[in-house]
């Protein structure tokens, strides 16, 4: 039987354009709020720094 790992979702906000992306991390590898991760931003069309925010469900809510 396959072992299932618990995961947490994190919201990453692009520092350049403000676009929000969601990533999933294993529960044992949580990062603190404000952690910077360089990933591809599909709006900027470039690899840009993204700031991590926990439990930010603004991605699905109306703003």
Secondary structure, DSSP 8 states (H G I E B T S, - for coil): ------EEEEEEEETTT--EEEEEEEGGG---TT-EEEEEETTTTEEEEEEEEET-GGGTS--
